[in-house]
Amino acid sequence: MVKFLADENFNNQIIRGVLRQNPDVGIVRVQDVELSGVDDPTVLAWAAEEGRIVLTHDVATMITFAYQRIQAELPMPGLFEVSRRVPVGLAIEEILLIAECSLEGEWEGQVRFLPLR
């Protein structure tokens, strides 16, 4: 099962909902791994070292830094931007689908937007 890192401002309701439905999903928050307040490149580097896909609401900067990692041919296990307009229930379903149905490394070097449709 793929693992996730939720960035600092990611909606905790979504994280709780994912874990409530499947406690085996490997999802941690930036705050849980002592990365609070660090810049986006540092978050992405940590996620790459740990093989975790980043979940974010930050379309302004996080995506730019993810693409910079890809262009520099640095590891980037994937990034999913979840619009704040996406209903919490739909976001939970999409993350569960990704967690339960993805192959290891499937999202490497990709920036995607949820919902996937």
N, C-alpha and C positions, 0 to 999 in steps of 0.2 A: 504494500500500500504506500502511496506517495505521502510525503510529509510536508507540512506547511509552516510558514512563519507569517503571522499577522502583524502588519506594521503598527506603529504607535497609535494611530487614530482610527484603527479598524473597529467597526461596530461590535462591541462585546456581546450583544444579543445574538448576533450571527454565530459567533464562536461558541457560546453556550448552547445554542440550538443544535449545532453540528455535533457537539460532544454529548448532548442529551440523547440524540438519536443513534449515535454510534460512538461510544466512549473509546473505541480502538483507533479512531482517527488521530494521527500524529500532528496535532496543531498546537503551537506555542505562540505566545505574544512576545513582541519585542521587550515588553516590561518583564516577562518571565525569565529572560536570558540576559538581563542587565544591560540592555542596549537602549534604554530610555534616553532620549535627548541626543542620540548620535545622528550623524547625517545619513542621507539615503545611500551614498556609495558604501558606507560602512555596513549598513543593514544588508545590502545586496551581497557584499563580500562574505559576511557571516553566513547568510543563507546558502551561498554557493559552497562554502566550506562544509556545511552541514547537510547539503543536498536537499534543501527545503525550498519549495515553491513559495513565493511571496504573494500574500493577499493584501491588497491596498485599495483605498478609496482615492488616493492621490494621483490624479491624472496630470497634474501640473508639473511635478518634478520627478517622481519615482520612475515613470515610464521613460523619460529622457535618459536617466542614468542607467536603466536597464538596457536600452538600445546602445548606449556607449560601451557597456560591458560586452555586448554581442559583437559590436564592430571591432573592439580590441581583442576579440577572440578569447575573452576570459570566460570561465564557467558561469553559467546563469541557468539554474534549474527550471526557471519559468517564473512568470509574473502574471497574476490575474488581477485586473482592475475591476472592482465591483462598484458600479455607480451607486451613489447614495439614494437614487430614485428607484432602484430595484427593491421590491418588497422583501422584507427580511425572510419570509418563508421561502420565496423563490431562490434567494441567495443560498440559504441552507441546503435546499435540494440540489442546486448546481454544484456546490462544494462537495457534498456527499457523493454525487455522481462521479466527479473527478477523482475523489479519494478512493472510491471503491472500484472504479472501472479502468483506471489509468495504469499503464505499464511504467515501471521504473525508467526514468529518463525520457519519457514520451514528450514532455513539455520543454525539454532543454532548448535554450536559446529562443524561446517564444514569449511574446507579450500578447495576452488575450484579454478580452472583455467579457464580463458576465452580465446577462445570461449569454450562453454560447450560441443561441439560435440566431 
